[in-house]
Amino acid sequence: MITLGLTGSIGMGKSTTAKLFAEAGVPVYDADAAVHMLYEGEAAPAIEAAFPGTTVAGKVDRNELSARVVHDPAAMKRLEEIVHPMLGASRQKFLHDAEQSGAPVAVVDVPLLFETGGEKRVDAVVVVTTTPEIQRQRILERPNMTDEKLNAILARQMPDAEKRKRANFVVDTSHGLDPVRARIRDILVEAAKMAPRRS
């Protein structure tokens, strides 16, 4: 089975692209959804111990936690040290199950793939992109998003041009869904011919 890492900066259309991979019958691991599940269960006690007052009724209050770590690199690192090992275990289980089901290709959707060295754990990387104008417009339409928040998020993410340079495949979401669907079909044909290279 070939594992594709799907990534892209905020507002590029990665979540939509992940849905279209799933629509094409590909098993998709959603790292963000996995984090949500961890925050509602397994990770909550450790996060409360590290950041007292960030959980309510045994679940992480994401807004409270975000406010606590977003401008504090050391706190962000502590949070990652709690969550990343748990995420790794859930990802391994997903890939094992996908392989057992006979899927030729699986997609791992990880927002900070390059930033966390995740490209070493996949066979090829798909980067989702759009123009800076469309990106900014999409993000600022989100609830509770401000220019300041956006700049803090972008500061943590590798520049789009660098991601595209390091990608095996690039998906441009600037022109609607049909070109994205066509591009996914091409990628799946190419991926089926690849040899696994995961370390």
SULVEN-V483030 format. One record per residue. N is the residue number from 1. RES is the residue in one letter. D_FIRST is the distance of its C-alpha to the first C-alpha in whole Angstrom. Layout:
((N;RES;D_FIRST) (N;RES;D_FIRST))
This chain:
((1;M;0) (2;I;4) (3;T;6) (4;L;10) (5;G;13) (6;L;16) (7;T;19) (8;G;23) (9;S;26) (10;I;28) (11;G;29) (12;M;27) (13;G;25) (14;K;22) (15;S;22) (16;T;23) (17;T;20) (18;A;18) (19;K;20) (20;L;19) (21;F;15) (22;A;16) (23;E;18) (24;A;16) (25;G;14) (26;V;11) (27;P;11) (28;V;13) (29;Y;14) (30;D;18) (31;A;19) (32;D;23) (33;A;23) (34;A;22) (35;V;24) (36;H;27) (37;M;26) (38;L;27) (39;Y;30) (40;E;31) (41;G;30) (42;E;29) (43;A;30) (44;A;33) (45;P;35) (46;A;34) (47;I;35) (48;E;38) (49;A;39) (50;A;38) (51;F;39) (52;P;42) (53;G;43) (54;T;39) (55;T;39) (56;V;40) (57;A;40) (58;G;37) (59;K;35) (60;V;35) (61;D;37) (62;R;35) (63;N;38) (64;E;40) (65;L;37) (66;S;36) (67;A;40) (68;R;40) (69;V;37) (70;V;37) (71;H;39) (72;D;39) (73;P;36) (74;A;37) (75;A;37) (76;M;33) (77;K;32) (78;R;33) (79;L;32) (80;E;28) (81;E;29) (82;I;29) (83;V;26) (84;H;24) (85;P;23) (86;M;23) (87;L;20) (88;G;18) (89;A;18) (90;S;18) (91;R;15) (92;Q;13) (93;K;14) (94;F;13) (95;L;9) (96;H;10) (97;D;11) (98;A;8) (99;E;6) (100;Q;10) (101;S;10) (102;G;8) (103;A;7) (104;P;5) (105;V;5) (106;A;7) (107;V;10) (108;V;13) (109;D;16) (110;V;18) (111;P;22) (112;L;23) (113;L;19) (114;F;21) (115;E;24) (116;T;23) (117;G;21) (118;G;17) (119;E;16) (120;K;16) (121;R;13) (122;V;11) (123;D;9) (124;A;12) (125;V;15) (126;V;16) (127;V;20) (128;V;22) (129;T;26) (130;T;29) (131;T;33) (132;P;34) (133;E;37) (134;I;34) (135;Q;32) (136;R;36) (137;Q;37) (138;R;34) (139;I;34) (140;L;38) (141;E;38) (142;R;36) (143;P;38) (144;N;40) (145;M;39) (146;T;41) (147;D;41) (148;E;41) (149;K;38) (150;L;36) (151;N;38) (152;A;37) (153;I;33) (154;L;33) (155;A;34) (156;R;31) (157;Q;29) (158;M;28) (159;P;30) (160;D;28) (161;A;29) (162;E;27) (163;K;24) (164;R;24) (165;K;25) (166;R;22) (167;A;19) (168;N;17) (169;F;18) (170;V;21) (171;V;21) (172;D;25) (173;T;26) (174;S;30) (175;H;31) (176;G;29) (177;L;26) (178;D;26) (179;P;25) (180;V;23) (181;R;21) (182;A;22) (183;R;20) (184;I;17) (185;R;17) (186;D;17) (187;I;14) (188;L;12) (189;V;13) (190;E;13) (191;A;9) (192;A;8) (193;K;11) (194;M;10) (195;A;9) (196;P;7) (197;R;11) (198;R;11) (199;S;14))
